[in-house]
């Protein structure tokens, strides 16, 4: 099947869909300039392993180092803009609603770029870097309300503040995970976009969707463990493929 035939096949599936569930990963944000955890960091942070800094044990060992790194990642996310892939998904969601369908967007990303592109009701199963919480009181703080003049930052109660992300060694937020599982179980189309399909439990969502009769498709720059098994595989940049898919679906 040629690339154009694959786009048309995927568009045909979307045109007949009532409930679409989309899972996105780091690949879509990488096209906005955000490094994935598997990429080498730059400058001061190049000597650190992101996979180690993003662990609950690292925070307990050195909260200053970890919160400095996450603040740096926040500034990078803040300075990035949603790309054409983010925009196309937000527009696809709006178009499906006009057609009396729905699109539920589940993301493993913590950068808020989907929301900035206009997507509604995004389920953030790995949390968000854009709010932090106090370890003493549990209160949540917007970034503009946090004093980052020293690290680790503290709340007015004196408690350590940490980003509202899910670190390695932690459980996913139950409410977000439940909402994601409900959307996956109820969909008639499941799309995996910009993700390696190797991080669990999200990697198993496609199997749940398929078991419930959903059509499956993937958009990714490189082949993944699910590429050979999906109904339609669209290889390429999310920012290139998704606008073409949106245009084809709208006819």
Buried (B, 14 or more C-beta within 10 A) or exposed (E): EEEEEBBBBBBBBBBEBEBBBBBBBBBBBBBBEBBBEEEEBEEEBEEBEBEEBBBBEBBEEBBEBBBBBBBBBBEBBEEBEBBBBBBBBBBBBEBBEEEEBBBBBBBBBBBBBBBBBBBEEBBBBBBBBBBBBBBEEEEEBEBEEBEBEEBBBBBEEEBBBBBBBBBEEEEBBEEBBEBBBEBBBBBBBBBBBBBBBEBEEBBEBBBBBBEEEBBBBBBBBEEBEBBEEBBBBBBBBBBBBBBBBBEBBBE
